[in-house]
Amino acid sequence: MNKFLSVLFFILITNFWIIQTQCPIGTTLNSQGECQCNTAGKYLDIDLAETLNALDADISSYTNIISDLFDFDGGETGNCILLGQDGTNDFNGNFLMTNLQYDFISYSQKTIVQSADLGGKKYFTAKFPGLFVFVGQINIETFAIHGDTGISGSGTKDGGELSATINGISYKGFFTRIFEADNMPSINHLIIVEDNGSLENLYTFNTSDDNHSVKNLQNVPWLVYLTFGTWDNTGGTCVDDSILQQLMTTFLSSTLQKSDCTRSCPSACNTCISYFSCRECISSKYLDGNECKGTYFYCQ
């Protein structure tokens, strides 16, 4: 009896954390107490390199959707963009931050890099004519955009949320838009994530600030952010919800490339399982080769 109780106690202690933790999106708790990847297109993570290739190859799918797209200055390097239509560069915004608050996220212009602000995860940014894109793997609670629009009280700012379900996975798109401001293009944000059921979209109605954030991103494995302006030679036009929905659906159905379980495992391993802490592979090495943060795969 004592031996039985000792074994039971060991099992409870070593597995206590996973009993208390909800499996991430795209995984299901199996009978062994492991978060295992679901079948039929429900994967855990995003393939940044393949997503960048798909975006680069078909950027016209986005630019053709948006009428009166404005080609703003900046967005390739640094950490902010400029949007003044008359050459004055009134807008000094698009500073990207997270709740970890190490620094503003630097633009990488089609290079995949790592950031402490994302919990040690990787990301890329890409500037195309009129369109700025951020795609990142994340281990954060909040993603935020900050800045000064250069608008002095004119125009209108609003926001909202969009929904989409593709291959059985639910997604949310959170947007803000500033339009009809004096001598300024519109300013539009669209943040796309998997829906974990507790996401919160926060923004002010003040047209002079670029502030916009999404909170409660726990267990959300990746995030996409698009920003762009429109200008019809008289002012910044209002981008309709249907256009934002098209952008979101295009990214999710055409550009987004996910990593499946098999490709995430080294060839020496048989099955890839998602865990909330690092587990050793057959080779006795952690799969990522580095420290343990967020959700990682181990091999069985």
N, C-alpha and C positions, 0 to 999 in steps of 0.2 A: 504493500500500500504506500509506504513512504517513497519507494522508487517511482511509483506511478504519479504521486503528487509532485515529486521533483520534476519529472518530465513535463507534466502539465503546466507547472509554474514557469518553466523555461520557455515553453511554447507561447504562453500568454505574454510574457515579458518581451520576447523577441518580435512578436507580431502585434503588440498593443498599438503601436503607432498607425498601422495600416487599418486596424479596426476602427480607429477614430477618424480616419481620413477618407474623404470621398475620392473615388477614382477620377482622373482628369477626363475631359471630353474625348470621346473616341475610344474609351477603354471600359472594360467591365471587370468587376471583382470576381475572380474565379473561385473554385472550391478550395484552392490552396492559399487563399488570401492574397492573390497577386492581381495587380491591375493589368489585364491582358488586352491587347489590341482587338477591337471588334472586326468582324468580317465585312466583306463587300463594300469597300471604299471608305470605311471609317478608320482613318489613320490619325496618328497623334501629332505629327510635326510637319513643318513646311520645308521643302527643299529650296534653299535660297538661290543656289546657282542655277537650277533649272527654271525657277520662277523668273529670275532676272533675264535669262535667255529668251523665255517666252514673251516677256514684256518688251524687250528690245526688238524682237522680231515682228511684233504686231502692234506697235504703239499707235498706229493709225486707227485701230479699233476704238481707242479712247478719244483721240483728237477729232475724229469724225463725228462723234456723238455730240460734242459740245459746240454750239454755235457761238460765233463772235469771240473765240478763244483769244486771250491777250497774252503775248509773249513777254513776260516780266523779266527783270534783270536779276542775276544771281541765282543761287540754288545749286551750283556745282560744287563749291567749296565753302568753307566757313561754317556758320551756323544760323544765318538769317537770309531772307530774300527781300528784294526791293520791288515795289509794284506801282510806282508813279507813272501814269500814262503820258504825262507831259514832259518827261525827262527829269523831273525834280526828285524822283524817288521818295515820295512822301511816306510810303509804307516801309516800316522797318520791323518786320515780324517774322513769324514762323520759327521762333526759338522752340526747340523740342526738348522736353524734360520728362522725368518720371519721379515717382515718390522717393527714389533712392538719392536724388539731388546731388550727384557728384559734380555735374557740370551740364551745360547745354550739349546735346548730342551733335557731333560734327557731321557735316555732309561728306559722303564718301564717293559720290559720282561713279556708280556702277562697280564699286569695289566692295567685297564682303569683308567686314571688319567686326571686331569684338568690342563690347562696351560694358563697363561696370554699371552704367545707368540702366541697363537691361537685365541686371542680375548675372552678368558674365556671359550673356548670350550674344549671338551675332546678328548683323543687319546689313542692309545696304540702302543708300538713297540714289535716286536717279533724276536728273533734270532733263526734260524734253521741252521743245518749244511750247510754252504755255502750261506745262504740267510738271509738278514736283511729286515724286513718289518715295515713300518710306516703306520698307518691308522688313520686319524683324521677328526673330524668335524672342520670346519674352519670359521673364520670371519676376514680374512686378505687380503692384496693386493699382497704380495710376499712370496714365500716359497723358501728357498735357502739351498744349501749344500756347506760347505767350508772345506778346509783342505789341507794338503801337501801330495803328493803321494810318495815322496822320489825318484822320477825319475829325472834324470839329463839330460833332453833333448832328450832321446831316445824314440822310439815308436811313435805312432800316436794317436791323439785325434780327434774325430769327434762327431757329434750329428745330431738329426733330430726329426721329429714328425710322429706319427702314428694316424690313425683315426679308429673309430668303431662306429656303430650304433646298439644299442640293445634295443628292446622294444620301438622303436621310439625315443630314447634319443641318442644324439650325444656326443661322448667322444673323448678326445685327450690324446695321450701318448707322452711325451717328454723325449728323451733319450740322454745320452752321453755315450761314451765308449773310454777307453784308452787301447791299445793293442800293442803287439809286442815290449814292452819295455824290456830293459836288466834285466834279473833275477827277473821279477815281473809278477804276475798274471794280467790278464786284470781287469779293474775296470769299472763296468757298472751301470748306473743309469737309472731308468724308473719311471717317475712321471705320474700318471693317474688322470684325473679330467673330470668333465662334461664340455662341450665346451660352453662358454658364448659368443663366437664370437670375443673376443679381447685378447686372451691369447698370451703371448710372451715367447719364450724359449731362455734363454741367457746362454752362456758359452764361455770360451776361448779355444784356440787351444793349449795352453801350457800344455804339459803332466805332468809338475811338480806340477800343482795345481788341486784340486778336485772340483773347483768352478763350480756351476751349479744352475740356478734359473729359476723359472717360475713367471712371473709378470701378473698383471691385473686380479687377482683372485676375484674381487668383484662379489658378488652374486653367487659364487661357494660354495656349502654347505659342501663339503668334499674333501679330497685329499688322494691319496695312493702313496707311494713311495717304490720301491724295489731297493736294491743294492746287487750285487754279483760279484764274480771274477771267472775266468776260468784259468786253467793251464794244459798243456799237457806234462809236464816234460821237455819241452824245452823252453817254454815261454808262455806269455799270449795270448790266441787265440782271434780272432775277432768274436764276437757274431753277427750272421746275423740278419738283420731286421726282417726276418720271425720268428725267435725265440722270439724276443721282442714282436712281434705282437701276438704270441701264449700266452705269459705270460699275456699280457694285456687282451686278449679275455677270457682267463681262469678265471682271477679275476672277470671280469665284468659279466660273464655268470654263474659262479659256486660259487664263494666265497662271492661276494658282497651281503649283505643282507640289504634291505632298510626298513625304517619305513613307514608304510602307515598311512593315516590320522586317521582312526578309532583307531588304536593302540596308537596313540599319544595323544588321548583325554582321560581324566578320565571318568569313567563310568557314572558320573552325567551329562555329556554333550552329545549333540546329533551329532553335526557336527564339524569337525575340519577344520579350515581355517588358512592359512598361512598369517601372517601380518608382516609388517616391523617395528612395535613397539608392545610392550606387550599389550595385552588386557585381561580383567578380565574374569574368568570363572564364572559359576553360583555360585560357592562357594566363589566368591569375592577374589580369590587368583590367582596370576600369575601361569601359568601352570608349569614353571620350579621352582617356589618357591623362586627365587633369583632375581637378578637385570636384567634389560632389555638390552640385547646386541644382535645385529644381527637379524636374522629371528626367530620368535617364533610363536607358535600356540596359538590361543585362541578358546574358545568354544562358540557355538551359539545354 
